[in-house]
Amino acid sequence: MSQRDVERTLGKLVTDEGFRENFFGDPASAVLRAGLDLTREELDSLSNIPRAALAALGARLDGRICRLHVAGQPSYEEQRR
């Protein structure tokens, strides 16, 4: 648990559509696979951010700083294992 991991998770939620999908399906599993250490309270807090708001913010960012997501393909974290 650290502010750094909260910030990393929030950044991934905005810039990585695949992570965002996994997170809203199973937050604890998604952060574990990404190597992030969050408390239950941090997970709950981040889970309460509207998914659409995160997607809208990500859509406004320059595509060069967002991770390309191809549906059905393993995530970057899954490929590293």
C-alpha positions, -999 to +999 in steps of 0.1 A: +000+000+000+014+033-010+004+066-026+027+056-055+006+025-062-026+045-060-012+069-085+000+041-108-034+024-107-052+056-115-028+063-144-034+028-158-071+032-154-069+063-177-043+052-202-049+014-205-083+003-217-075-034-212-065-028-176-096-006-171-119-035-184-101-060-161-102-037-132-140-031-133-145-068-138-124-078-108-104-050-092-084-071-067-073-095-094-064-068-119-042-049-095-025-081-083-017-091-119-003-056-125+020-059-095+002-032-075-004-033-038-036-015-027-057-017+005-094-027+003-102+010+010-080+021-019-096-005-042-131+006-032-123+043-037-109+037-072-137+014-081-162+042-073-147+064-100-172+063-129-158+041-157-171+065-183-152+094-167-119+074-169-126+064-205-135+100-214-103+114-199-083+087-216-099+096-250-087+132-246-051+122-241-026+120-269-027+084-282+011+081-279+008+079-241-020+054-241-016+016-243-032+000-274-058-025-264-068-053-288-099-072-275-091-108-268-054-103-266-035-109-233-026-077-214+010-065-210+010-078-175-002-113-185+024-114-213+052-107-188+043-137-166 
